[in-house]
């Protein structure tokens, strides 16, 4: 059973994805960004540190990619609901549009290059998703089939959307 159309809300502005070497002290950068009113995301792996932030706050000294635009699929989306990201990314893959996804506890942020954003939103609408709809973010979840998947694949690792 396919998922229902997902309402997406445009986030204002343009964003960059900044990459720092893993041994970089990014605390000063984060201290500035924590006061931002726009989307900010920080991810650290054993290979790198990635920060997503508004283009106007692009950190110096980082490898930058952008500009990107962002759409938010709000929720909260239950962790047992599978396929949400695939349901959103498939129409973009069909048109060869790059996508960068950030998942949060409540929802997912879908980012597309700014110069492909109009094309991406047309593809998402064509797939039945709504953009900047006035409906409550979580209303679509009432129609979504929830299937239970294993919650842990290995100690400390949780599967999700």
Secondary structure, 3 states (H helix, E strand, C coil): CCCCCCEEEEEEEEEEEEEEECCCCCHHHHHHHCCCCCCCEEEECCCEEEEEEEHHHCCCCCEEEEEEEEEEECCCCCCCCCCHHHHHHHHHHHCCCCCEEEECCCCEEEEEEHHHHHHHHHHHHHCCCEECCCCCCCHHHHHCCCCCCCCEEECCEECCC
